[in-house]
């Protein structure tokens, strides 16, 4: 399958739509050669997909006590800016207001042992735990694209870094 989007470590290019700032991995681990490092390094090189559909907004039942793990539904979902759990209020700083779960099609490196759980999301921290953090205007474009409809049911994202030492910080912190 030919990819619709391409992530090179610093940008996410959506062919025919635009180029967006994007980052992956934790500070100190934002290099392509850290991709085998689960929860710290960037998303592994390979091919991923996601459905072109909207899903209901995330709700309290789908948020764990740390607010870091939400339900695993496919589709573009909106996340609340804050939520309450067992009498405490938590701020959604991990994800941003939008996200879509990525389904692994295949990894480029057979040594990758990560099971998945990758997302495109629009927080603005400048890092992620292996997801691709992308600037918010990406989701504005994506929502418009879905609303216009079409024959496609999924988009495909290729992740390929230019070198082992390539940065995976694309300037998404603000």
N, C-alpha and C positions, 0 to 999 in steps of 0.2 A: 504494500500500500504506500502510495506517495504521501509524504507528510504535508499537512496544511500549515503547520507552524514549525519553527526551528528555534531552539534555544542553544546559544553558543557559550553561555556562562555570564554574559553581561547584557544581552538583549534577547527578547522573544520576538521573532519576526513572524507575523501572520501574513502569509503571501497574499498580495493584492489588497490588504487592509491597512497594515501599518507595522511600525517597529516600536517596541515598548521596552523601557528599562526593566531589568529582571535580575534577581539575585538568588543564590541557593547556598545552603550550608551556614554553620555558625561562624562567628568571628574567630580567626585563627585556623579555620578549616575551610575557607572559601577558595580552594584550589582544586583543579580537576583531579589531581592525584590523591585527593582525600575521598573520592566517591565511594570507596569500599568501606568507609568508616560510618556505620549506621548511626543515625540521629545526630551526627556532628557534621559530616561531610555533605557535599552537594548531591543532588539527584544523580543517579548513575546514567551513563550514556546508554541510549537505546531508543526504543519506539514506544510511545504511550498513546492512549486515546481517551476521549470523553464524549458523552452523548450531548447532542444539541437539543436539550430540553431544560425547562425550568422545573424546579421542584419546590415544594412548600418551604417556607422559612424554617430554619432550625428552631427548635423549641427547648424548653427547660428539661424535658424528659430525655433529650438527646445530648445533654451536656454533662460531663463528669465533674467531680468536685474541684478539679484544678482548672477546668475550662479549656483544656488543651485538646481534648479528644471529643469530637462530636460524632453523630451517627455517620454511617458509611453509605448513605444513599448516593446514587449517581444523579447527576444533573447539577445545574447551577443553582446555588442556594444563597440566600441572604442570612447573615449572622447578626444577632443582636449586639449592640454596643456594650451592654452589661446584662447580667442575669443574677438571680438569687438562687442559692442552694443551701439548704439547711440553715436558713436564717442569716446567711452572710451574702453580701453583694460582691460579685466579681466583675472586673472590667475585661472585656474581650480585647486583649492586646496581642494575642498570639496569631489570630487569623486575619483580622481586618473585616470589613463588612461583606465580602463576597468570597466564594470559593467554589471549585469544581474538582471532584475526585478524578485522578488519573488512573486508568487501567493499564497495567504493564502488558505490552504486546510481546516484547523481547528485550533482553539486555544485550549490549554489544560485547561486554566482557563476561565470559562464562563463570568467572570467579565471584560474581555478585551473588550474595546470599540474602539480600534484603527482600522481604516478602511483599513489599508494596506499601500502601498507605500514603502515597504521594498525592499532592494537590497543587493546583494553581490557586494562589490566594493573593489578596491585595492589601496585606498589612503594609506598614511603611517603617518597619524596624531596621531594614537593611540586612536581614538574615532570616534563615528558616532552619528547621530541623530536617533538611533533606527535600523539602518541597521547593517549588519555584514561586518566589514572591515577585509579583508583577505589579506595575503601577496601575492605579484605579481606572484609568481611561480604557484599559483593556476590557474590563467587564462592562463598561458602557457600550463599547463596540460589540461585544459578545451578546449582550441582551438585545441589542438592536438587530443583530444578525438572526438570532433565534426568532424574534418577533416577526421578521419578514418572511419566515418560513423557507421552504425549499425541499429538494429531494434528499439531501444529505441527512443522515441520522447521527453521524459521529464525525469528529475532527481528530486528526492524528498529529502528534507532537514528536518531532525528532529532537533528541538531545545528543549533541556531538561537540566536544570541546576542541579548540584548535591545537592544543598541546597539553602535555601532562602538567605543566606548570601554569596553565591558563587560570586567570582569576575567575571566580564565580560571584563576584560582587559587582553589580551593575548600577550602583548609585541609587538604590531604592529608599534609603533612609532619608527622612526629612522630619 
